[in-house]
Amino acid sequence: MKNLVLIIVVIFCTVMTYGQTEIVPKTPFTKTYLAVWLAASEHSLDVAKAMPEELYSYKPTAVSKSFGEQMVHIGYTVELLTKRYVQGMEVKPNTPDALKMTKAEIIELLQNGFAYTTNVIGTIEQEQLDESCVMYHSGNIVSRAFAFFYVQDHMTNHRAKANLYLRMNNIQPPEYTW
């Protein structure tokens, strides 16, 4: 099973970098983390693809995000959080309106967000990873390397909600294989 996962990750990396300069992470941390990030990103794309477009507006309660809003939130915030916490950039939220987007546009947003963070994983230097940053909501001080885990954890939180939405519509979520 682990060999199958490794083969899938290698194929995904090959497809993602086809026609591009191959991304080779520069640090021991990012070399290890890249495969984890790629698997998590691919799983999120599988979840987005599993929901039929006509159910992208589904939400379990009036105060919940819709499935499409969960996916847009993931796609938009992976880049925003990477810029803010990993790269130390000043960014202001400007989330796209999921209700005005098609399923294909939302999947493209996800792919672009994942590609942005993948590129940062491949290009960031050790000195920047060692820098500290303050997490906006908690006030915790962490390394920029640790901030990659926050970006992934945030994605996982919203993907888990989206998985529940699939189940509530009698759709089997994609199997988690990592």
Secondary structure, 3 states (H helix, E strand, C coil): CHHHHHHHHHHHHHHHHCCCCCCCCCCHHHHHHHHHHHHHHHHHHHHHHHCCHHHCCCCCCCCCCCHHHHHHHHHHHHHHHHHHHHCCCCCCCCCCCHHHCCHHHHHHHHHHHHHHHHHHHHHCCHHHHHCEEECCCCCCEEEHHHHHHHHHHHHHHHHHHHHHHHHHCCCCCCCCCC
